[in-house]
Amino acid sequence: MRILITGGTGLIGRHLCNALLEQGHLLTVLSRHPETIAVKCGAAVQAMASLEEWRPDRTLDAVINLAGEPIVDAYWSEKRKQVLRDSRIALTEKLVQCIAAAKQKPTVLLSGSAVGFYGNGGDMELDEDANAGNDFAADLCREWEQAALAAEIYGLRVCLLRTGLVLSESGGLLGRMLLPFKLGLGARLGDGKQWMSWVHIEDYVSMVMRLLDDEQARGPFNMTAPQPVTNAEFTRTLARTLHRPAIFAAPAMVLRLAMGERAALLLEGQRVLPAKLTTVGYRFKFPSLGNALDDLLHR
Ligand SMILES: NC(=O)c1ccc[n+]([C@@H]2O[C@H](COP(=O)([O-])OP(=O)(O)OC[C@H]3O[C@@H](n4cnc5c(N)ncnc54)[C@H](OP(=O)(O)O)[C@@H]3O)[C@@H](O)[C@H]2O)c1
């Protein structure tokens, strides 16, 4: 297939490019830094610097839309919130305009979202039928999904990737946590009761491939492992895997003071279940956190 990937230079995108290239697909990656694509995504990947380059006579079979400014990295001022929205919602709207203009349309759009769609879910188990939350991250995901669903009127099959915390050997959540945990300074966050819905990068990539190929797949998919854990359990398991103690707790009040509204990403959570992928028979290589961390950290 000829596939366009936005956000292809990111943590998930680079793993995905590798796997798709191995299967013989022809890839184009949209990036603000097209000169980095060969190194990050592979020499065979074509670069696209702007969506203006998608002319109506260009044929693409599939689009995977992952682009978005990192959500945890900077304080959520009103200006930053707009940047987070524009990099996802406005970009997805432009993508749908390109799809509308294309003479021959792609057949499928896989578009990003996150488990933050559900807001703070407490202890409730959340499948794809659960309602959206009502905080900033939930609104962002909901509007991002709506923008992507607009492609359905052009005949595309649209899958929404409600992504959990993606665990990979470099970068992302683990990249941030490893140093303090290796130094024995790993800490539970707040009371540690908030749920963390994680997924091993290898399972994530396999699930994306499945959704690309499965012509019956459409709508939202929880892209998470089937065994979410609380933050306390995550902290214990990571410390155990690294053979280090984790005796500290970061007080919720301190995190709220330091991070403002963004602290919700650490202190609140969702207990998400990949109900639809499980129903269609997807078999997880890493269903449990212990095995996933063991694989990533002791490979
Ligand atoms: N990793 C996770 O645990 C996780 C969890 C839930 C949801 N997600 C979502 O899944 C998507 C991919 O995640 P990731 O971890 O691979 O992200 P990442 O490593 O931060 O990469 C993000 C990608 O988005 C592009 N991008 C960033 N800001 C942009 C902007 N202002 N305009 C256009 N493109 C922009 C970047 O491309 P260039 O710099 O090349 O332009 C980069 O390739 C993100 O949208 C993220 O929010 C990820």
The ligand as a MOL file (V3000), in Angstrom:
LIG
                    3D

  0  0  0     0  0            999 V3000
M  V30 BEGIN CTAB
M  V30 COUNTS 48 52 0 0 0
M  V30 BEGIN ATOM
M  V30 1 N 3.3940 7.8420 23.2380 0
M  V30 2 C 2.3280 7.7510 24.0380 0
M  V30 3 O 2.3950 7.1650 25.1460 0
M  V30 4 C 1.0040 8.3380 23.5950 0
M  V30 5 C -0.1260 8.1550 24.4180 0
M  V30 6 C -1.3530 8.6650 24.0140 0
M  V30 7 C -1.4590 9.3680 22.8160 0
M  V30 8 N -0.3490 9.5360 22.0500 0 CHG=1
M  V30 9 C -0.4940 10.3270 20.8080 0
M  V30 10 O -0.0210 9.5990 19.6950 0
M  V30 11 C 0.6610 10.4690 18.7870 0
M  V30 12 C 2.0610 9.9290 18.5220 0
M  V30 13 O 2.7170 9.7790 19.7830 0
M  V30 14 P 4.3040 9.7720 19.9030 0
M  V30 15 O 4.6370 9.3620 21.2860 0
M  V30 16 O 4.8970 9.0580 18.7600 0 CHG=-1
M  V30 17 O 4.5940 11.3430 19.7620 0
M  V30 18 P 5.9770 12.1140 19.5750 0
M  V30 19 O 7.1330 11.2050 19.7230 0
M  V30 20 O 5.9320 13.3320 20.4440 0
M  V30 21 O 5.9070 12.5620 18.0410 0
M  V30 22 C 4.9380 13.4830 17.6550 0
M  V30 23 C 5.0120 13.7080 16.1640 0
M  V30 24 O 4.1070 14.7440 15.8420 0
M  V30 25 C 4.7170 15.6950 15.0000 0
M  V30 26 N 4.3870 17.0300 15.5080 0
M  V30 27 C 4.6310 17.5250 16.7450 0
M  V30 28 N 4.1970 18.7980 16.8250 0
M  V30 29 C 3.6700 19.0960 15.6080 0
M  V30 30 C 3.0860 20.2650 15.0560 0
M  V30 31 N 2.9780 21.4000 15.7850 0
M  V30 32 N 2.6420 20.2170 13.7760 0
M  V30 33 C 2.8080 19.0940 13.0390 0
M  V30 34 N 3.3630 17.9630 13.4990 0
M  V30 35 C 3.7880 17.9810 14.7610 0
M  V30 36 C 6.2260 15.4810 15.0710 0
M  V30 37 O 6.7020 15.4700 13.7220 0
M  V30 38 P 7.8590 16.4580 13.1700 0
M  V30 39 O 8.6160 16.9900 14.3510 0
M  V30 40 O 8.6850 15.5440 12.3050 0
M  V30 41 O 7.1230 17.4840 12.3810 0
M  V30 42 C 6.3830 14.1000 15.6850 0
M  V30 43 O 6.7340 13.1590 14.7130 0
M  V30 44 C 0.7030 11.8580 19.4300 0
M  V30 45 O -0.2620 12.6690 18.8310 0
M  V30 46 C 0.3600 11.5840 20.8820 0
M  V30 47 O -0.3590 12.6390 21.4890 0
M  V30 48 C 0.8760 9.0380 22.4030 0
M  V30 END ATOM
M  V30 BEGIN BOND
M  V30 1 1 1 2
M  V30 2 2 2 3
M  V30 3 1 2 4
M  V30 4 1 4 5
M  V30 5 2 4 48
M  V30 6 2 5 6
M  V30 7 1 6 7
M  V30 8 2 7 8
M  V30 9 1 8 9
M  V30 10 1 8 48
M  V30 11 1 9 10
M  V30 12 1 9 46
M  V30 13 1 10 11
M  V30 14 1 11 12
M  V30 15 1 11 44
M  V30 16 1 12 13
M  V30 17 1 13 14
M  V30 18 2 14 15
M  V30 19 1 14 16
M  V30 20 1 14 17
M  V30 21 1 17 18
M  V30 22 2 18 19
M  V30 23 1 18 20
M  V30 24 1 18 21
M  V30 25 1 21 22
M  V30 26 1 22 23
M  V30 27 1 23 24
M  V30 28 1 23 42
M  V30 29 1 24 25
M  V30 30 1 25 26
M  V30 31 1 25 36
M  V30 32 1 26 27
M  V30 33 1 26 35
M  V30 34 2 27 28
M  V30 35 1 28 29
M  V30 36 1 29 30
M  V30 37 2 29 35
M  V30 38 1 30 31
M  V30 39 2 30 32
M  V30 40 1 32 33
M  V30 41 2 33 34
M  V30 42 1 34 35
M  V30 43 1 36 37
M  V30 44 1 36 42
M  V30 45 1 37 38
M  V30 46 2 38 39
M  V30 47 1 38 40
M  V30 48 1 38 41
M  V30 49 1 42 43
M  V30 50 1 44 45
M  V30 51 1 44 46
M  V30 52 1 46 47
M  V30 END BOND
M  V30 END CTAB
M  END
